[in-house]
Amino acid sequence: MASNSINIESEKAKRIVQDALEKKSGGEEVLEEYQKTKTLKHSTRRQLVNIVVSHMTENHGRIPNRKQREAYALGIISLFPSLTDPFSAKGYEHFYDPDKGTGFISWRLKTLSRKNPKRVRLEMTESGGPSRRRRIDDVQQLEGDACREAISFLVHTADEAEVMQKMKETFKHRQELVHNPERSADVLDVFPIYLDVKGLINQDFALLFNAETSNKFLERWETAFKQKIITEAQSLTSTA
């Protein structure tokens, strides 16, 4: 049963990489070279990684999560078996090692990040509400590689004090995800720690609002408000 599940996952990943190569410029050359020689030259392998990473960032944003990177790495060795590393546990760690955060895919993503720095302003013109982006002045925010390392660290640590601090330092990145319609659903994939450590949502709320407002986050409301809130909610227009 487990073998069946692995085969299905491998086939799905293989189709993703094949789709990327068939759609992207230069992809056909990669497929043709492998078909003829059953391997890829160093330069063609680099071309393969560039195409795969381009496809990945178009579909999953500038910072794909661990699961997405791993899927593409698996897809590469499923489509091109001779590129498998026989000396590694999963065979694709040279393309992406989920434990170390290294490999051709990670290095290409870092190169793209350096070439195309993205400046995001947290302060916007909205008057208020949850959709307003706010400036975070009291907590140093991590960027680039430092932010990715912190996110990777959060997946493997059990120290709650460290978790709370790293979540503060990655708050800006998390807000970018939340306000990106194409990536807002990925928040729990990137930060699964929310499911394990209590108080993280309350901490984010405190970073979003002032102390007086955040203290009311878990406050019980008077029952007199109940029907008014239900009536107001029922009048809202449903959106995506």
ChimeraX commands (.cxc) that place a marker at each C-alpha (Angstrom):
marker #1 position 0.00,0.00,0.00 radius 0.5
marker #1 position 2.85,2.38,0.93 radius 0.5
marker #1 position 4.64,1.53,-2.33 radius 0.5
marker #1 position 1.45,2.36,-4.24 radius 0.5
marker #1 position 1.24,5.75,-2.58 radius 0.5
marker #1 position 4.90,6.52,-3.39 radius 0.5
marker #1 position 4.36,5.55,-7.04 radius 0.5
marker #1 position 1.33,7.84,-7.32 radius 0.5
marker #1 position 3.25,10.74,-5.75 radius 0.5
marker #1 position 6.21,10.10,-8.05 radius 0.5
marker #1 position 4.00,10.00,-11.16 radius 0.5
marker #1 position 2.24,13.21,-10.17 radius 0.5
marker #1 position 5.57,14.99,-9.61 radius 0.5
marker #1 position 6.88,13.65,-12.92 radius 0.5
marker #1 position 3.90,15.15,-14.79 radius 0.5
marker #1 position 4.51,18.55,-13.18 radius 0.5
marker #1 position 8.13,18.66,-14.39 radius 0.5
marker #1 position 7.23,17.33,-17.83 radius 0.5
marker #1 position 4.52,19.99,-18.13 radius 0.5
marker #1 position 7.07,22.67,-17.21 radius 0.5
marker #1 position 9.52,21.47,-19.88 radius 0.5
marker #1 position 6.86,21.21,-22.57 radius 0.5
marker #1 position 5.62,24.73,-21.92 radius 0.5
marker #1 position 8.87,26.58,-21.34 radius 0.5
marker #1 position 11.41,27.68,-23.93 radius 0.5
marker #1 position 14.37,25.29,-24.01 radius 0.5
marker #1 position 12.44,22.46,-22.41 radius 0.5
marker #1 position 12.17,20.40,-25.58 radius 0.5
marker #1 position 15.97,20.49,-25.95 radius 0.5
marker #1 position 16.33,19.00,-22.46 radius 0.5
marker #1 position 13.87,16.21,-23.23 radius 0.5
marker #1 position 15.48,15.45,-26.59 radius 0.5
marker #1 position 19.01,15.29,-25.17 radius 0.5
marker #1 position 17.94,12.85,-22.47 radius 0.5
marker #1 position 16.05,10.72,-24.98 radius 0.5
marker #1 position 19.17,10.43,-27.13 radius 0.5
marker #1 position 21.86,10.04,-24.48 radius 0.5
marker #1 position 19.93,8.86,-21.38 radius 0.5
marker #1 position 21.71,11.58,-19.41 radius 0.5
marker #1 position 22.21,15.38,-19.41 radius 0.5
marker #1 position 25.34,17.47,-19.83 radius 0.5
marker #1 position 26.18,19.83,-16.97 radius 0.5
marker #1 position 24.95,22.84,-18.98 radius 0.5
marker #1 position 21.68,21.10,-19.87 radius 0.5
marker #1 position 21.12,20.09,-16.26 radius 0.5
marker #1 position 21.52,23.74,-15.29 radius 0.5
marker #1 position 19.02,24.66,-18.02 radius 0.5
marker #1 position 16.62,22.05,-16.61 radius 0.5
marker #1 position 16.86,23.53,-13.10 radius 0.5
marker #1 position 16.32,27.07,-14.43 radius 0.5
marker #1 position 13.16,25.98,-16.28 radius 0.5
marker #1 position 11.81,24.03,-13.32 radius 0.5
marker #1 position 12.42,26.90,-10.88 radius 0.5
marker #1 position 10.82,29.38,-13.27 radius 0.5
marker #1 position 7.73,27.17,-13.50 radius 0.5
marker #1 position 7.70,26.73,-9.71 radius 0.5
marker #1 position 7.85,30.45,-8.90 radius 0.5
marker #1 position 5.16,31.25,-11.45 radius 0.5
marker #1 position 2.83,28.75,-9.80 radius 0.5
marker #1 position 3.81,29.10,-6.14 radius 0.5
marker #1 position 5.33,32.56,-5.74 radius 0.5
marker #1 position 8.88,33.76,-5.09 radius 0.5
marker #1 position 9.43,31.55,-2.04 radius 0.5
marker #1 position 7.97,28.08,-2.68 radius 0.5
marker #1 position 7.57,26.04,0.47 radius 0.5
marker #1 position 9.47,22.88,1.35 radius 0.5
marker #1 position 6.76,20.52,0.08 radius 0.5
marker #1 position 6.60,22.27,-3.31 radius 0.5
marker #1 position 10.40,22.24,-3.77 radius 0.5
marker #1 position 10.52,18.58,-2.81 radius 0.5
marker #1 position 7.79,17.73,-5.34 radius 0.5
marker #1 position 9.76,19.28,-8.21 radius 0.5
marker #1 position 12.97,17.52,-7.11 radius 0.5
marker #1 position 11.13,14.20,-7.05 radius 0.5
marker #1 position 9.62,15.01,-10.44 radius 0.5
marker #1 position 13.08,15.55,-11.96 radius 0.5
marker #1 position 14.46,12.14,-10.99 radius 0.5
marker #1 position 11.14,10.47,-11.87 radius 0.5
marker #1 position 11.29,11.91,-15.38 radius 0.5
marker #1 position 15.07,11.50,-15.68 radius 0.5
marker #1 position 15.99,8.36,-13.67 radius 0.5
marker #1 position 19.70,8.51,-14.52 radius 0.5
marker #1 position 19.92,11.82,-12.61 radius 0.5
marker #1 position 19.08,10.00,-9.36 radius 0.5
marker #1 position 21.82,10.08,-6.72 radius 0.5
marker #1 position 22.26,6.44,-5.62 radius 0.5
marker #1 position 24.15,7.51,-2.49 radius 0.5
marker #1 position 21.39,9.66,-0.96 radius 0.5
marker #1 position 18.33,8.55,0.98 radius 0.5
marker #1 position 15.66,9.78,-1.44 radius 0.5
marker #1 position 17.76,10.15,-4.57 radius 0.5
marker #1 position 16.97,13.81,-5.20 radius 0.5
marker #1 position 18.81,15.61,-2.38 radius 0.5
marker #1 position 21.30,17.11,-4.85 radius 0.5
marker #1 position 18.34,18.90,-6.44 radius 0.5
marker #1 position 16.69,19.71,-3.12 radius 0.5
marker #1 position 17.56,18.50,0.35 radius 0.5
marker #1 position 14.56,19.27,2.59 radius 0.5
marker #1 position 16.57,18.77,5.79 radius 0.5
marker #1 position 19.44,21.10,4.89 radius 0.5
marker #1 position 17.61,23.45,2.54 radius 0.5
marker #1 position 20.34,23.00,-0.07 radius 0.5
marker #1 position 20.55,21.70,-3.65 radius 0.5
marker #1 position 20.38,23.06,-7.20 radius 0.5
marker #1 position 16.76,24.22,-6.77 radius 0.5
marker #1 position 17.48,26.15,-3.56 radius 0.5
marker #1 position 20.58,27.77,-5.03 radius 0.5
marker #1 position 18.69,28.87,-8.13 radius 0.5
marker #1 position 15.92,30.36,-5.98 radius 0.5
marker #1 position 18.53,32.29,-3.99 radius 0.5
marker #1 position 20.11,33.59,-7.21 radius 0.5
marker #1 position 16.73,34.80,-8.46 radius 0.5
marker #1 position 16.03,36.45,-5.12 radius 0.5
marker #1 position 19.29,38.40,-5.32 radius 0.5
marker #1 position 18.68,39.43,-8.93 radius 0.5
marker #1 position 15.07,40.48,-8.35 radius 0.5
marker #1 position 14.78,41.97,-4.85 radius 0.5
marker #1 position 11.20,42.67,-3.97 radius 0.5
marker #1 position 10.48,45.70,-1.85 radius 0.5
marker #1 position 7.22,45.52,0.01 radius 0.5
marker #1 position 5.69,48.42,1.87 radius 0.5
marker #1 position 3.65,47.35,4.86 radius 0.5
marker #1 position 1.94,50.70,5.18 radius 0.5
marker #1 position -0.92,51.21,2.71 radius 0.5
marker #1 position -3.66,53.78,2.21 radius 0.5
marker #1 position -6.51,51.74,3.65 radius 0.5
marker #1 position -8.14,53.41,6.62 radius 0.5
marker #1 position -8.23,50.30,8.77 radius 0.5
marker #1 position -9.53,46.77,9.20 radius 0.5
marker #1 position -7.81,43.38,8.83 radius 0.5
marker #1 position -6.81,44.07,5.22 radius 0.5
marker #1 position -4.72,47.08,6.16 radius 0.5
marker #1 position -0.97,46.52,5.95 radius 0.5
marker #1 position 0.80,47.95,8.96 radius 0.5
marker #1 position 4.36,49.03,9.62 radius 0.5
marker #1 position 6.23,46.87,12.14 radius 0.5
marker #1 position 8.72,49.11,13.92 radius 0.5
marker #1 position 9.40,47.33,17.20 radius 0.5
marker #1 position 10.55,43.95,15.83 radius 0.5
marker #1 position 13.45,43.44,13.41 radius 0.5
marker #1 position 12.12,41.58,10.37 radius 0.5
marker #1 position 14.18,38.93,8.58 radius 0.5
marker #1 position 14.57,39.05,4.80 radius 0.5
marker #1 position 15.86,36.75,2.05 radius 0.5
marker #1 position 18.03,33.81,3.12 radius 0.5
marker #1 position 17.76,34.74,6.81 radius 0.5
marker #1 position 13.97,34.57,6.61 radius 0.5
marker #1 position 14.05,31.22,4.78 radius 0.5
marker #1 position 16.47,29.82,7.36 radius 0.5
marker #1 position 14.16,30.94,10.18 radius 0.5
marker #1 position 11.16,29.28,8.50 radius 0.5
marker #1 position 13.16,26.07,8.11 radius 0.5
marker #1 position 14.25,26.32,11.75 radius 0.5
marker #1 position 10.60,26.60,12.86 radius 0.5
marker #1 position 9.81,23.25,11.25 radius 0.5
marker #1 position 12.43,21.44,13.33 radius 0.5
marker #1 position 12.50,23.16,16.74 radius 0.5
marker #1 position 10.43,22.36,19.82 radius 0.5
marker #1 position 11.69,25.31,21.90 radius 0.5
marker #1 position 8.62,27.53,22.40 radius 0.5
marker #1 position 10.65,30.63,23.30 radius 0.5
marker #1 position 12.63,30.30,20.05 radius 0.5
marker #1 position 9.39,29.67,18.13 radius 0.5
marker #1 position 7.76,32.84,19.49 radius 0.5
marker #1 position 10.85,34.93,18.61 radius 0.5
marker #1 position 11.26,33.52,15.09 radius 0.5
marker #1 position 7.53,33.99,14.42 radius 0.5
marker #1 position 7.90,37.65,15.39 radius 0.5
marker #1 position 10.88,38.05,13.06 radius 0.5
marker #1 position 9.04,36.43,10.11 radius 0.5
marker #1 position 5.80,38.36,10.65 radius 0.5
marker #1 position 6.37,40.63,7.64 radius 0.5
marker #1 position 6.85,37.64,5.33 radius 0.5
marker #1 position 3.69,36.05,6.72 radius 0.5
marker #1 position 1.73,39.25,6.08 radius 0.5
marker #1 position 2.90,39.20,2.45 radius 0.5
marker #1 position 1.48,35.68,2.13 radius 0.5
marker #1 position -1.81,36.65,3.76 radius 0.5
marker #1 position -2.30,39.65,1.47 radius 0.5
marker #1 position -1.36,37.71,-1.68 radius 0.5
marker #1 position -4.61,36.19,-3.08 radius 0.5
marker #1 position -2.64,33.45,-4.85 radius 0.5
marker #1 position -0.70,32.40,-1.72 radius 0.5
marker #1 position -2.91,33.18,1.27 radius 0.5
marker #1 position -3.99,29.52,1.48 radius 0.5
marker #1 position -0.32,28.46,1.86 radius 0.5
marker #1 position 0.17,30.04,5.29 radius 0.5
marker #1 position -0.32,26.80,7.24 radius 0.5
marker #1 position 1.90,24.92,4.78 radius 0.5
marker #1 position 4.73,27.40,5.31 radius 0.5
marker #1 position 4.08,27.82,9.05 radius 0.5
marker #1 position 2.62,24.50,10.31 radius 0.5
marker #1 position 3.87,25.50,13.77 radius 0.5
marker #1 position 0.57,27.39,14.21 radius 0.5
marker #1 position -1.08,24.00,14.77 radius 0.5
marker #1 position 1.31,22.99,17.55 radius 0.5
marker #1 position 2.10,26.07,19.64 radius 0.5
marker #1 position -0.55,28.05,21.49 radius 0.5
marker #1 position -0.41,31.83,21.55 radius 0.5
marker #1 position 1.03,32.42,18.06 radius 0.5
marker #1 position -2.18,33.87,16.61 radius 0.5
marker #1 position -2.55,36.11,19.65 radius 0.5
marker #1 position 1.06,37.27,19.17 radius 0.5
marker #1 position 0.41,38.11,15.50 radius 0.5
marker #1 position -2.70,40.01,16.52 radius 0.5
marker #1 position -0.61,42.02,19.01 radius 0.5
marker #1 position 1.85,42.89,16.23 radius 0.5
marker #1 position -0.99,44.01,13.97 radius 0.5
marker #1 position -2.71,46.28,16.48 radius 0.5
marker #1 position -1.79,48.40,19.48 radius 0.5
marker #1 position -1.63,46.96,22.99 radius 0.5
marker #1 position -5.09,48.21,23.97 radius 0.5
marker #1 position -6.75,46.57,20.96 radius 0.5
marker #1 position -4.77,43.33,21.13 radius 0.5
marker #1 position -5.71,42.84,24.79 radius 0.5
marker #1 position -9.33,42.61,23.67 radius 0.5
marker #1 position -8.60,39.80,21.20 radius 0.5
marker #1 position -9.61,37.02,23.62 radius 0.5
marker #1 position -12.06,39.12,25.62 radius 0.5
marker #1 position -15.59,37.77,25.95 radius 0.5
marker #1 position -18.22,40.10,24.52 radius 0.5
marker #1 position -21.50,40.89,26.19 radius 0.5
marker #1 position -24.34,38.72,24.87 radius 0.5
marker #1 position -26.19,41.90,23.84 radius 0.5
marker #1 position -23.89,42.11,20.81 radius 0.5
marker #1 position -24.66,38.57,19.60 radius 0.5
marker #1 position -27.77,39.22,17.47 radius 0.5
marker #1 position -26.38,42.47,16.05 radius 0.5
marker #1 position -23.22,40.69,14.87 radius 0.5
marker #1 position -25.21,37.83,13.31 radius 0.5
marker #1 position -27.49,40.32,11.51 radius 0.5
marker #1 position -24.49,42.28,10.23 radius 0.5
marker #1 position -22.73,39.10,9.05 radius 0.5
marker #1 position -25.80,37.92,7.16 radius 0.5
marker #1 position -25.89,41.19,5.21 radius 0.5
marker #1 position -22.31,40.88,3.98 radius 0.5
marker #1 position -21.67,40.07,0.33 radius 0.5
marker #1 position -19.92,36.75,-0.15 radius 0.5
marker #1 position -16.56,36.95,-1.94 radius 0.5
marker #1 position -13.71,34.59,-2.75 radius 0.5
marker link #1:1,2 radius 0.2
marker link #1:2,3 radius 0.2
marker link #1:3,4 radius 0.2
marker link #1:4,5 radius 0.2
marker link #1:5,6 radius 0.2
marker link #1:6,7 radius 0.2
marker link #1:7,8 radius 0.2
marker link #1:8,9 radius 0.2
marker link #1:9,10 radius 0.2
marker link #1:10,11 radius 0.2
marker link #1:11,12 radius 0.2
marker link #1:12,13 radius 0.2
marker link #1:13,14 radius 0.2
marker link #1:14,15 radius 0.2
marker link #1:15,16 radius 0.2
marker link #1:16,17 radius 0.2
marker link #1:17,18 radius 0.2
marker link #1:18,19 radius 0.2
marker link #1:19,20 radius 0.2
marker link #1:20,21 radius 0.2
marker link #1:21,22 radius 0.2
marker link #1:22,23 radius 0.2
marker link #1:23,24 radius 0.2
marker link #1:24,25 radius 0.2
marker link #1:25,26 radius 0.2
marker link #1:26,27 radius 0.2
marker link #1:27,28 radius 0.2
marker link #1:28,29 radius 0.2
marker link #1:29,30 radius 0.2
marker link #1:30,31 radius 0.2
marker link #1:31,32 radius 0.2
marker link #1:32,33 radius 0.2
marker link #1:33,34 radius 0.2
marker link #1:34,35 radius 0.2
marker link #1:35,36 radius 0.2
marker link #1:36,37 radius 0.2
marker link #1:37,38 radius 0.2
marker link #1:38,39 radius 0.2
marker link #1:39,40 radius 0.2
marker link #1:40,41 radius 0.2
marker link #1:41,42 radius 0.2
marker link #1:42,43 radius 0.2
marker link #1:43,44 radius 0.2
marker link #1:44,45 radius 0.2
marker link #1:45,46 radius 0.2
marker link #1:46,47 radius 0.2
marker link #1:47,48 radius 0.2
marker link #1:48,49 radius 0.2
marker link #1:49,50 radius 0.2
marker link #1:50,51 radius 0.2
marker link #1:51,52 radius 0.2
marker link #1:52,53 radius 0.2
marker link #1:53,54 radius 0.2
marker link #1:54,55 radius 0.2
marker link #1:55,56 radius 0.2
marker link #1:56,57 radius 0.2
marker link #1:57,58 radius 0.2
marker link #1:58,59 radius 0.2
marker link #1:59,60 radius 0.2
marker link #1:60,61 radius 0.2
marker link #1:61,62 radius 0.2
marker link #1:62,63 radius 0.2
marker link #1:63,64 radius 0.2
marker link #1:64,65 radius 0.2
marker link #1:65,66 radius 0.2
marker link #1:66,67 radius 0.2
marker link #1:67,68 radius 0.2
marker link #1:68,69 radius 0.2
marker link #1:69,70 radius 0.2
marker link #1:70,71 radius 0.2
marker link #1:71,72 radius 0.2
marker link #1:72,73 radius 0.2
marker link #1:73,74 radius 0.2
marker link #1:74,75 radius 0.2
marker link #1:75,76 radius 0.2
marker link #1:76,77 radius 0.2
marker link #1:77,78 radius 0.2
marker link #1:78,79 radius 0.2
marker link #1:79,80 radius 0.2
marker link #1:80,81 radius 0.2
marker link #1:81,82 radius 0.2
marker link #1:82,83 radius 0.2
marker link #1:83,84 radius 0.2
marker link #1:84,85 radius 0.2
marker link #1:85,86 radius 0.2
marker link #1:86,87 radius 0.2
marker link #1:87,88 radius 0.2
marker link #1:88,89 radius 0.2
marker link #1:89,90 radius 0.2
marker link #1:90,91 radius 0.2
marker link #1:91,92 radius 0.2
marker link #1:92,93 radius 0.2
marker link #1:93,94 radius 0.2
marker link #1:94,95 radius 0.2
marker link #1:95,96 radius 0.2
marker link #1:96,97 radius 0.2
marker link #1:97,98 radius 0.2
marker link #1:98,99 radius 0.2
marker link #1:99,100 radius 0.2
marker link #1:100,101 radius 0.2
marker link #1:101,102 radius 0.2
marker link #1:102,103 radius 0.2
marker link #1:103,104 radius 0.2
marker link #1:104,105 radius 0.2
marker link #1:105,106 radius 0.2
marker link #1:106,107 radius 0.2
marker link #1:107,108 radius 0.2
marker link #1:108,109 radius 0.2
marker link #1:109,110 radius 0.2
marker link #1:110,111 radius 0.2
marker link #1:111,112 radius 0.2
marker link #1:112,113 radius 0.2
marker link #1:113,114 radius 0.2
marker link #1:114,115 radius 0.2
marker link #1:115,116 radius 0.2
marker link #1:116,117 radius 0.2
marker link #1:117,118 radius 0.2
marker link #1:118,119 radius 0.2
marker link #1:119,120 radius 0.2
marker link #1:120,121 radius 0.2
marker link #1:121,122 radius 0.2
marker link #1:122,123 radius 0.2
marker link #1:123,124 radius 0.2
marker link #1:124,125 radius 0.2
marker link #1:125,126 radius 0.2
marker link #1:126,127 radius 0.2
marker link #1:127,128 radius 0.2
marker link #1:128,129 radius 0.2
marker link #1:129,130 radius 0.2
marker link #1:130,131 radius 0.2
marker link #1:131,132 radius 0.2
marker link #1:132,133 radius 0.2
marker link #1:133,134 radius 0.2
marker link #1:134,135 radius 0.2
marker link #1:135,136 radius 0.2
marker link #1:136,137 radius 0.2
marker link #1:137,138 radius 0.2
marker link #1:138,139 radius 0.2
marker link #1:139,140 radius 0.2
marker link #1:140,141 radius 0.2
marker link #1:141,142 radius 0.2
marker link #1:142,143 radius 0.2
marker link #1:143,144 radius 0.2
marker link #1:144,145 radius 0.2
marker link #1:145,146 radius 0.2
marker link #1:146,147 radius 0.2
marker link #1:147,148 radius 0.2
marker link #1:148,149 radius 0.2
marker link #1:149,150 radius 0.2
marker link #1:150,151 radius 0.2
marker link #1:151,152 radius 0.2
marker link #1:152,153 radius 0.2
marker link #1:153,154 radius 0.2
marker link #1:154,155 radius 0.2
marker link #1:155,156 radius 0.2
marker link #1:156,157 radius 0.2
marker link #1:157,158 radius 0.2
marker link #1:158,159 radius 0.2
marker link #1:159,160 radius 0.2
marker link #1:160,161 radius 0.2
marker link #1:161,162 radius 0.2
marker link #1:162,163 radius 0.2
marker link #1:163,164 radius 0.2
marker link #1:164,165 radius 0.2
marker link #1:165,166 radius 0.2
marker link #1:166,167 radius 0.2
marker link #1:167,168 radius 0.2
marker link #1:168,169 radius 0.2
marker link #1:169,170 radius 0.2
marker link #1:170,171 radius 0.2
marker link #1:171,172 radius 0.2
marker link #1:172,173 radius 0.2
marker link #1:173,174 radius 0.2
marker link #1:174,175 radius 0.2
marker link #1:175,176 radius 0.2
marker link #1:176,177 radius 0.2
marker link #1:177,178 radius 0.2
marker link #1:178,179 radius 0.2
marker link #1:179,180 radius 0.2
marker link #1:180,181 radius 0.2
marker link #1:181,182 radius 0.2
marker link #1:182,183 radius 0.2
marker link #1:183,184 radius 0.2
marker link #1:184,185 radius 0.2
marker link #1:185,186 radius 0.2
marker link #1:186,187 radius 0.2
marker link #1:187,188 radius 0.2
marker link #1:188,189 radius 0.2
marker link #1:189,190 radius 0.2
marker link #1:190,191 radius 0.2
marker link #1:191,192 radius 0.2
marker link #1:192,193 radius 0.2
marker link #1:193,194 radius 0.2
marker link #1:194,195 radius 0.2
marker link #1:195,196 radius 0.2
marker link #1:196,197 radius 0.2
marker link #1:197,198 radius 0.2
marker link #1:198,199 radius 0.2
marker link #1:199,200 radius 0.2
marker link #1:200,201 radius 0.2
marker link #1:201,202 radius 0.2
marker link #1:202,203 radius 0.2
marker link #1:203,204 radius 0.2
marker link #1:204,205 radius 0.2
marker link #1:205,206 radius 0.2
marker link #1:206,207 radius 0.2
marker link #1:207,208 radius 0.2
marker link #1:208,209 radius 0.2
marker link #1:209,210 radius 0.2
marker link #1:210,211 radius 0.2
marker link #1:211,212 radius 0.2
marker link #1:212,213 radius 0.2
marker link #1:213,214 radius 0.2
marker link #1:214,215 radius 0.2
marker link #1:215,216 radius 0.2
marker link #1:216,217 radius 0.2
marker link #1:217,218 radius 0.2
marker link #1:218,219 radius 0.2
marker link #1:219,220 radius 0.2
marker link #1:220,221 radius 0.2
marker link #1:221,222 radius 0.2
marker link #1:222,223 radius 0.2
marker link #1:223,224 radius 0.2
marker link #1:224,225 radius 0.2
marker link #1:225,226 radius 0.2
marker link #1:226,227 radius 0.2
marker link #1:227,228 radius 0.2
marker link #1:228,229 radius 0.2
marker link #1:229,230 radius 0.2
marker link #1:230,231 radius 0.2
marker link #1:231,232 radius 0.2
marker link #1:232,233 radius 0.2
marker link #1:233,234 radius 0.2
marker link #1:234,235 radius 0.2
marker link #1:235,236 radius 0.2
marker link #1:236,237 radius 0.2
marker link #1:237,238 radius 0.2
marker link #1:238,239 radius 0.2
marker link #1:239,240 radius 0.2
view
